Structures are given as structure tokens and as C-alpha cells.
């Protein structure tokens, strides 16, 4: 099952054999034996590599939890001897991955040398699916609007802020409200992205329709666009941290109609979380909280004594700088 799952992930016999530390013929023989035993073709072979058949996809869903539970048992037995070891598979939303993984992975490697860490990025809905099917031990996600079948645990609440080029023409109004963003050229993540879902839900609640000029899911690239154009955005502070620290963009808190995103870690309720996975989670959670605190320090404070904009200000046409 381990050989099969590794090949299903790598989609290439040579890479999978290298990952498993076995020779390629041995892997091919084991997969052939498995197909013969099950009476099903699990892979379609081509010059491009290996592609799962429908039977292979079904077997991934069935065997991944079994292998995960066996690995958990092995880790727990090792932990009885005072060692924290094993393979931990983690899924992260992009804003968390770009903010923490360089530091977190280095900490895990130094503090827990017997842990093998596998990390992937994805949209919240994708990560939920992968945890549910046993492909991931846990994932850090934006708390979704719809209830999931997973056990969820709160990690962090983070304010989302308005950001634009440091020396750009956009001027902050006396009191910044969320509905003011309808007056500027926006670049936002696409509707596939968890952050966009949060923004759209908040916009609908106050009766505005977000119509970005540009949609971009790669958050570092989105920040580069903000730093070099007259576009603006609304993102969590940690997604903006590097650009804020470099001084290429500025960010403002909303005085009214504030918006907060919540991050949670999720796992399958019927599968125990291993000691190794808990150790990795603790490291990532601590680094995430620190990254959020540092990023928040770069954000310009909200107004305290300013008055609300006039009715005429509220009716400015779209696509004009905030003033």
C-alpha cells in the first residue's frame, strides 16, 4: 500500500522508487502483483508517466487512511521510548505557507530530526478534501462558510486591511469603511480562493458588489502588482508582511465595517493526531502568531476622532481613488 500510494503521488516510477529507496524493477513488480491480486488496472502508463485509473483513485481513498493509521501506531510506539519521529503530511493555505514555512520547516528539522515533513499548498476546499480522504494528517485553512466533516480547532483571528502602493495616488478618507473599496481599481484573489469567499460574503452583507479589475491567486505576485501599480487590495496582514516591511506598499485598517478572517487547523475526527503531527502543528502555530503580530505592526492605525464621510463622498463613481 505504501508503494502504491507513493507512486500515485509521484506519477513517475523512477521518482517513486527513489523516494521509497528501492530499485525501479522492484516497485514495478509490486504494483503488478497488486493489480493482479485486486483484478483491477490501477494506472494508465504513457510516455508522460503514470495516471490513476478510476479503480486507482478508489484505492487511494481506501488505503490512505490505513497507511496513515499504521504510521500513527509506529510513531506512538517510538514515542514510548522518548523519541518523536515519523512522517507528517501538512496542508497549508498560501497566506500561511508563505508566512511561516521557511522558518517552521527549519525549526522542525532542528528540533525533531526524526520527523519527515511533507507540506503542500492549496485552496481551503481542496485541503479539506485531502484531509478527509487521509492524504494529509492535518491542514491549516480559512474557516469555511459551510460545515465540514472534519474536526476544527481555532488557531488565529486576523484583521484584513486595505493596501496600496506606498507613494501612489490613493488617499485615505477621514474614516475608512469597507464599502469605500468599490471606488478603486481592485486586484483580488479569484472566487476559488478562500480569502475571496470571505471578502464576497462581507461585501454582500453590507450591500456592495466586488468587481476587481484583476484576479490573481498567487499572493506574492499580487503584492508585486500592488507595489508597482495604482491598484489596491484587501488582504490579511501576514499576506502583506514582506511588502510592508520593504516599504513598497502601505496598509490601513478599516475604521468601520471591519473584516476578520479566522484560521483553524482541521483533522479527521476518526483518526488520532500523532505526537509528531502535534509537534509540527505547535511549531507552525507559534510561527504564524508571531508573523501576524509582526505584520500588524506595519499597518497604519485606524482613525480615532475623524468624522464619517459625507453623502457626496459615498456616491463617488467607481474606479476613482479614495478621497
N, C-alpha and C positions, 0 to 999 in steps of 0.2 A: 504493500500500500504506500509506503514511503517513496519507493522508486516511482510508482505510478504518479503520485501527487507532484513529485519534483519535475518529472517530465511534462506533466500537464501545465505546470507553471512556466517552465523554461521554453517549451515548444521546440526544443532542439536536443537531439540525443547527445551530441558532444558536450554541450554546456551542462546538461543534466548529469552526465557521467562525471564530469569534473566536479560539480557541486557535491555529488554523492561520494566522491573519492573512489570510484570504481572504474574499470575499463569499459569502453563503449559496448563491446560484444556481450558482456555480462548483463548490462542494462537491457539491451535489445532482447536477449534471451528471456529475461524475467518478464518483460512486457508481453512477449509472445506467449509465454506459459500462462500469464494471467488472462489473456484474451481467449486462449484455448479452454481454460478452466471455466470461464464465465460463458463461453459460447457467444461472445459479442466482440465486434470490432470497436476498439476504443479510440483509435487515432486514424486519421487520414494522412498518408505520407505523401509528400511532394518535395520538389527541389527547394521550396521556400521553408520547409520544416514540417513539424507535426501539428495537426489541428485536431482538437477533440471532436469526436462524433457525438450525436445526441446521447448514446449509451455512455460515452466517456464523461460527458457533462453530468449525467445522473450519478455516475460512480464517484465523481469528485464530491458531490453533495453528500453522498452516503459515507464515504471513507474519511473525509477531512475531520469530522468530529471524533472518530475512533482513534485516529493517529494523534489528534490533539490530547485526548484523554490519556492515552498511553504515555505520551510525553510528560503530561502533568504528573502521572504516577511516578515516573522515573525521577522527576525533579523533586517531588516530595520525599522520596526515599533518600536522595542525595542530601537534602536539607537536614535530615536527621543526623547526619554526620557533620553538620555545621557549614556545609557548602551551599551556596546559591548558584545554580547552574541550569542550563537548558536553553532551548531556542524560544525566543519570544517574537511573535509577529504582531506588529502595531500598525494601525491605520491612522493617518492624521489629515485633517483639513489643511489646505495650503497655508492659511494665515498662521496656523500653529507650527507647521513644519518649517516654514522659512524663519520663524522667530526663535525656535528652540533647538532644532535637531543638530546643528553643528556642535553646540555646547553639550546637549544632553547625551548624544552618542559618545562624545569623548569622556564624559563622566561615567557612563555605564561601562565603557571599555576599561577605564582605570579602576573603578570601584568593584566591578563584578567581572573579572577576566574570564570566567567560565560561562558567561551568558553570551549566546549568539543572537544578535539583534537583527531583525528584518523589518524595514519600515517602508511603507508606501503612502503616497498621497492620493486623495480622491475627493469627490463630492460627498456630502453627508449621506445622501440616499445610497450611493454605491458602497460606502464604508459600512453602513447598517446591514446591507445585504451580505457583505463578505463576513462580518461578524456572525450573522445569523446562520450562515452555511458552514461556519467553522474554519474559514480560511484565515481569519485573524483572531488573536487572543482577545484584543480589545481595540477600541478606536476612540479618539477624541474628535467630537463633532459639534457643530452648532445644534443646539436643542431644536429638534424639528417641530413643525406645527402639528403634524399628525402623530398619534401614539405609535410607538414601535413595539415589536415583540421582545425587545431587549431590556435588560436591567440598566437603568441610567443613574449616574451619580454626578451631582453638581461639582464643577471644578472652579469656574470663574465667571463673573459678570464683568463685561467690558463695555464702556461707552463708545458709541460710534460718533465720529466727528467729521466736520466739513473741512476739506483740504483743497488747496490750490497752489499755484506757483508762488514762490516767496516774493518775487518782485513783480507779479502780474497785476493786471488792471482791476481785478475783482476786489471790491471794497466791502468790508464787513458792515452790515447795518447796525443801528444802535442796539437792537436786540435781535439776535439771530434765531429764527424759527425754522423748523424743518421744511415748511412749505415754501420758504424762500428759494430752495434749490430748484424749483420749477422755472426760475428766472435766469438760469445759467446753462451753458453748454456742459453737459454731464458725460463722463465716462464711468461706466459701472460694470460690474460682473454681469454675465448673461443670466437668463432666468433658470439655467441649470444649476447655478451656484447658490449655496445656502445663504450667503450674505445678501444676494439679490432678493431671495424669498423674504428675508427679514425686512428689507427696505420696502418692497412692494406691499407687504402686509401693513407696515406702519403708514405708508402713503395712502392706502385705501381707507384706513381708519380715520384719517383726517381729511379725506375727500380730494386728494390730488392724484394725478396720473404721471408716473415717471416715464419720460421719453428720452433716454440717453442718446446722444449723437454717436457714441461709440460704445460697444460692449467688448470687454476684454477680461478673460478669466485668469490670465497669468498675472498675479498681483504685483510682482516686481516690475513687469513691463507696464502695467497700469500706472504705477508710481512714476516711472520714467516719463510717461505721457504727461502726467500732471506737472512734472518738474520742467518740461520743455515747451508746453503749450498754454493756451488760456482756458483749457478745460478744467473742470472741478470734479470732485468726487465726494462720496461719504463712505468711510471705511472704519473698521476698528483701529485703535491706536497702534496695536502691535504690527498690523499690516503696513503701517506708515513709518515705523520706527527708524529704519535706515535712512530714508529720505529726510525725515525730520532732523535726525542727528547731523546729516551732512549740510543742512541749511538750504536745501534746494526747494523745499515746499514749506508752507505754513498750515497749521490746522487750528480750527476754532471749535470750541464746544457750543452746542446749541443752548440758548437761554430758555427757550420754550420748546415743547414737543420733542423732548429728548428721546433718544433711542438707544437701547441697550441690547447687546447680544449676549446670550449665555452659552458657555461651553460645558459639555458634560463628557464623561467617559462612559462607554457602554460595553457590555459583555453579555454573552448568552446566559440567561438565568439558570439553565440546567447544566452549565459547565462551570466547574470551580476555576477560580483565577489562581494560577500558580504563584508560588513565592517569588519566582523570578519575574513574572509579569507585574506583580505588585511593586517590586523593587524598581523596575523600569518606569512604571506609572508614577511613582513618587518623585523620581528624578525629573521627568518631563513636567509634572505639575508644578514643582518648585521653580523650575526654569521659566515656565510660562508665566507664573505670577510675577517673577522678577522682571521679565521682559515687558509685561504690561505696565508695571509700576514705572520703569524707566521711560517707556514711550509716553506715558501720561504726563511726565514732567516737561515734555517738549510742547505740549498743547497750550495755546493761549487761553487764559481763563475766560469764563463766561462773564458777561456784563452783570453788574450788581445794581446800579442805580439808574440805568438808562430807561427811557420810556419806549413803549411799543411803537412800531412804525405806523404812519398814518394810513388811512384808507387808500389814498392815491398811491402810496408806496406798494401796497399789497396788490394793486392792479397793474403793475408793470407788465409789459408784454414778455413772452418767453424769449429766451436766448439773449437776454441782456445781462450785463454784470450786476451783481447785487449792489445796491447803493442805499 
